[in-house]
Each structure stands twice: as C-alpha cells, then as structure tokens.
Amino acid sequence: MLRILQFLYSLRSFLLFVLLEVLAIGLIVSNNSPQGAAFFNSSNAVTGSVLKTRSDVVDFFSLAEANEALLGENAALLELLKTMNATPDSVTIPLDSALEAQFTFKGARIISNSLRFSQNHITLNKGSKDGVKPGMGIFNEEGVIGRVKSVSENYSVAFSLLNTELKLSSKIKNNNSFGTTKWDGKNSEKSKLLYVPRHVTANPGDTIVTTGFSAVFPEGIIIGIIESVDQGEDPNFLDIVIKLSTDFSKAHYVYLVENARLDEIDSLHMNSDIENEF
C-alpha cells in the first residue's frame, strides 16, 4: 500500500495537469455552444456504440418479455393501419386542412435513459442514416416520451419528458381545455399541468393528451391522468398534478414521428418570438 502511495505521489504533477485539463475542457464545452456541439458530435458515435453494446446484453436476458409486449402492440397497430387503409411502411395522419401536415413514423430502441437528473436525456439506436432528424417527437404505446435533440449517423439523443426545460402542449381530453405539461424535477412518475384557468372543470381521473398545436405530435397522444387538482397560490391558474402514463424506468421501444411541415412552422415561431412548446 505504501508503494502505491509513493508511486502516486511521484506522479502528482502529471495527475494535477490531467485534472486541470479535464476541468478546462468541461468549462469550455458547458459554457460555449459551438464547442459544446462539436464535442457532442465527435463523442456521440463512441458513446452510442458503448451504450448499444450494454443495451444488447440487457436485451438478451429480457427477450421473452419484450417479444410478448411487441406482439400485442403490433397487433393493435395492424388493426389501426387496417382501419386507416394505410401501409406499415409509412402512416399518414391528416390534420386540420389549414395546416396540411403529414406525420410519418419510424421505430427505434432506447439504449440509454437517465431518470435521476433534472434534465434527463434518452439515447436511441437510430440516426441520420435511418431518417432521424432533430425535432422529431418520440412516443411509445404508453404515451409521450420526448423530442429528438441531436443526431449522428447511427445514433440520436433526445430530451426526455422528464426534463425541466421542456414544455408540452397539452389538453384535458373530455373538455379540450388546454395547458402546458412541464416536469418539476421531483418525481419521475408525475408531472404538472400548467396554465389551466381556475374556471375550467378539471377532475382527478381526467385524461391529458397532446393538442397537436405545435405539429410535433399528432393530436390525441396520451400524456397522463390527472391525479389531483388544487386552487394553488396563483390566482389565475389551477395547480394540477398528472400521473404520467409512461413508465420511463421500463421504456424500451419507441416510435419517432416526423411532421413534414415542422421546419416551416418552427421558423414562423422564431420570427415572431413565440415561445414554442412541443
């Protein structure tokens, strides 16, 4: 033990140098957007490959459960496709004729998913070569998952719905009263529905779904169920807690949804200084 300590002591200058270099790089990446983006793009392929390998090992021991879930889900999707007279390759859902938006869907697998931070992210095993683009929405059979942030050739990283920086345009299904779903960073099973006026009737058990306003998600994808409704401290809005429909600790396979008109809609929001929700 003494020899080990003596060896480390002899390398103290080198170890201090390495520590300061790592600290300097961390400060540059975290405080400068161009450098941060460059660092992410260069490291994304390496970390994605490592995460995929780890995920493959875990998947091997849970194939039976995953296959059973997929069989049931695929059966439901085939029924949906049959009623829509669509093909499994590319599903198109028409929205309001004034919007003229088209949604197409792609499958992907989560290879990394964080839950313990205030700003959680998800890594997927699909990238630009698979048609994945920044801004695409992500959901599974349980509900909304998040939105794609960055993409490399083979992998993509997304903001999770469990991210305090994200806002999701939402509405109460039974009366179409809309608000904003935003995670408060506390419980991974719950979120908040903000900006619902006090005169609105909202009750525990009501279903919360996407509005379709932002054109990232089609209208009607489930987000969660209202757990509690209180008057709160804000004199204008209710204090609503949602029980999220998605179990993020078990989320494995997802769908990515793309709106062909998303870039055009986002550019209008940017030019008019509108705070864009997804």
PyMOL commands that set and color helices and strands:
alter all, ss='L'
color gray80, all
select helices_A, chain A and resi 2-10+12-31+33-60+63-84+128-130+262-271
alter helices_A, ss='H'
color red, helices_A
select strands_A, chain A and resi 103-113+119-124+137-139+144-151+156-163+168-172+178-182+190-194+207-210+222-230+239-244+253-259
alter strands_A, ss='S'
color yellow, strands_A
deselect
rebuild
show_as cartoon
